[in-house]
Amino acid sequence: MFDKNTIIGIVGSGAMGSGIAQVAATTGHNVVLFDNNATALNKAKTSLATTLKKLEEKGKLKNADEILQRFSFATDINAFADCGLIIEAIVENLDVKKAVFKQLETVVKDDCVLATNTSSLSVTSIAAACTKPERVIGLHFFNPPPLMALVEVIPAVQTNDAIVAASKTRMEQWSKVPIIVKDTPGFIVNRVARPFYGEAIRILEEGIADIATIDWAMTELGGFRIGPFALMDYIGHDVNYVVTETVFQSFFYDPRYKPSFLQKRLLEAGWLGRKSGQGFYNYGEGIQTPVPVKDTVLGNKIVQRIVVMLINEAADALHLGIASAQDIELAMTKGVNYPKGLLQWADDWGADKCLAILDNLYKEYHDDRYRASVLLRKNGILLRKFL
Ligand SMILES: NC(=O)c1ccc[n+]([C@@H]2O[C@H](COP(=O)([O-])OP(=O)(O)OC[C@H]3O[C@@H](n4cnc5c(N)ncnc54)[C@H](O)[C@@H]3O)[C@@H](O)[C@H]2O)c1
């Protein structure tokens, strides 16, 4: 279905679109990069040239000029006429994406596959806007696409099986780690990772520990590369809060995914994190970073509460068949760089211990947020056995 000669079309030349275009061109494809904003497109063209040259200087690739010649840049959608695979990476808005997919179908060949890089919208809804919904699929890359190995491959309800298999193979040929995920809110990574942020905020709101202490506990004791508050500030609250809210609404208001007022207020204040100079932390010049309370008893409690909630999400996603156990482990280690897979973590702690922590939280709070997945409740089960 796809081979090295397939011309790849990319819609949207922002952070994700140009990153995906770089991956495709570096693997040998000719790439058409399209944007309806000529300024954005020019910016992408300049920055792709700079990035490829820099990689060449560092010895990470040999042929920057050759790769650059594989690109064509377009503000006219008709430039996609000869493409065999188009990946859309425009604004995260269902109506706009549907309109673009409808327009794409009037331009492309009958056998051209149409993929969306949406992080949170229903791939099935986007496919339903097309006359050939069976050729639509989700290919969810992570930021930045050239560096992050994971790609979530999301068949819509209507997607043809052969397109799923060919897309997975193509992603492998692009040196990516593709996992197959059901078309459900947040797919795997953005669903399972919610408690990393949400539970950390709860601990803060309840006055159990401050941001610096929670971040210290999760990095120093939990082994995560970055703490939840530093990470939310890095992602930006305009993105991170909106993903949480979308996942919460899409799960029919399941309390497990309930957003916090604290983060909503940061967003309303324009305290978006690093990019605005202030989020949970203040990034102003000369401002001292808050000092954590390095109390390991408290720290281990924090790690236990957040990690057990992550484990519960992973176990429930497995229970509901959202992805295979192996793919859930790959998702969290390759998509968000967790120190180990959550199912592995459950087995290391023991399902009984995880269940006891969750049941204690449930007893204390009487909140459905802390209900344990039935998979953990099945006595003595080893999640590893699914791997
Ligand atoms: N940024 C991330 O971390 C990330 C990660 C994974 C997935 N995503 C998803 O990828 C998509 C793009 O995100 P981004 O961060 O690259 O956005 P971005 O704002 O950096 O870029 C979007 C680009 O699309 C262009 N565009 C908008 N509407 C268009 C249209 N109708 N036709 C053609 N071009 C159009 C804009 O001019 C802009 O250049 C979104 O769906 C987002 O949810 C983002």
The ligand as a Tripos MOL2 file, in Angstrom:
@<TRIPOS>MOLECULE
LIG
   44    48     1     0     0
SMALL
NO_CHARGES

@<TRIPOS>ATOM
      1 N1          1.7830   20.1730   20.1590 N.am      1 LIG1
      2 C1          1.7420   18.9680   20.6760 C.2       1 LIG1
      3 O1          2.4120   18.6620   21.6850 O.2       1 LIG1
      4 C2          0.9020   17.8990   20.0180 C.ar      1 LIG1
      5 C3          1.2050   16.5430   20.2550 C.ar      1 LIG1
      6 C4          0.4450   15.5630   19.5920 C.ar      1 LIG1
      7 C5         -0.6040   15.9420   18.7680 C.ar      1 LIG1
      8 N2         -0.8800   17.2730   18.5810 N.ar      1 LIG1
      9 C6         -1.9820   17.6040   17.6570 C.3       1 LIG1
     10 O2         -1.4150   18.0000   16.4010 O.3       1 LIG1
     11 C7         -2.2320   19.0030   15.7840 C.3       1 LIG1
     12 C8         -1.3880   20.2270   15.4860 C.3       1 LIG1
     13 O3         -0.7960   20.7000   16.6610 O.3       1 LIG1
     14 P1          0.4340   21.7320   16.6460 P.3       1 LIG1
     15 O4          0.8940   21.8670   18.0490 O.co2     1 LIG1
     16 O5          1.4000   21.3530   15.5750 O.co2     1 LIG1
     17 O6         -0.3220   23.0810   16.2090 O.3       1 LIG1
     18 P2          0.3160   24.4450   15.6570 P.3       1 LIG1
     19 O7         -0.6190   25.5200   16.1020 O.co2     1 LIG1
     20 O8          1.7650   24.5360   15.9950 O.co2     1 LIG1
     21 O9          0.2110   24.2940   14.0550 O.3       1 LIG1
     22 C9         -0.9890   24.2100   13.3440 C.3       1 LIG1
     23 C10        -0.7460   24.7000   11.9170 C.3       1 LIG1
     24 O10        -1.9120   24.3840   11.1510 O.3       1 LIG1
     25 C11        -2.1840   25.4880   10.2950 C.3       1 LIG1
     26 N3         -3.6150   25.4330    9.9870 N.ar      1 LIG1
     27 C12        -4.6570   25.7100   10.7940 C.ar      1 LIG1
     28 N4         -5.8140   25.5000   10.1470 N.ar      1 LIG1
     29 C13        -5.4880   25.0820    8.8900 C.ar      1 LIG1
     30 C14        -6.2480   24.6950    7.7620 C.ar      1 LIG1
     31 N5         -7.5850   24.7200    7.7830 N.pl3     1 LIG1
     32 N6         -5.5850   24.3020    6.6420 N.ar      1 LIG1
     33 C15        -4.2200   24.2850    6.6230 C.ar      1 LIG1
     34 N7         -3.4510   24.6560    7.6650 N.ar      1 LIG1
     35 C16        -4.0850   25.0370    8.7920 C.ar      1 LIG1
     36 C17        -1.7700   26.7150   11.0810 C.3       1 LIG1
     37 O11        -1.5120   27.8040   10.2190 O.3       1 LIG1
     38 C18        -0.5240   26.2060   11.8150 C.3       1 LIG1
     39 O12         0.6400   26.4610   11.0640 O.3       1 LIG1
     40 C19        -3.4080   19.2250   16.7310 C.3       1 LIG1
     41 O13        -4.4670   18.4020   16.3410 O.3       1 LIG1
     42 C20        -2.8390   18.7930   18.0850 C.3       1 LIG1
     43 O14        -3.8470   18.3740   18.9750 O.3       1 LIG1
     44 C21        -0.1380   18.2500   19.1640 C.ar      1 LIG1
@<TRIPOS>BOND
     1     1     2 1
     2     2     3 2
     3     2     4 1
     4     4     5 ar
     5     4    44 ar
     6     5     6 ar
     7     6     7 ar
     8     7     8 ar
     9     8     9 1
    10     8    44 ar
    11     9    10 1
    12     9    42 1
    13    10    11 1
    14    11    12 1
    15    11    40 1
    16    12    13 1
    17    13    14 1
    18    14    15 2
    19    14    16 1
    20    14    17 1
    21    17    18 1
    22    18    19 2
    23    18    20 1
    24    18    21 1
    25    21    22 1
    26    22    23 1
    27    23    24 1
    28    23    38 1
    29    24    25 1
    30    25    26 1
    31    25    36 1
    32    26    27 ar
    33    26    35 ar
    34    27    28 ar
    35    28    29 ar
    36    29    30 ar
    37    29    35 ar
    38    30    31 1
    39    30    32 ar
    40    32    33 ar
    41    33    34 ar
    42    34    35 ar
    43    36    37 1
    44    36    38 1
    45    38    39 1
    46    40    41 1
    47    40    42 1
    48    42    43 1
@<TRIPOS>SUBSTRUCTURE
     1 LIG1         1 GROUP 0 **** ****
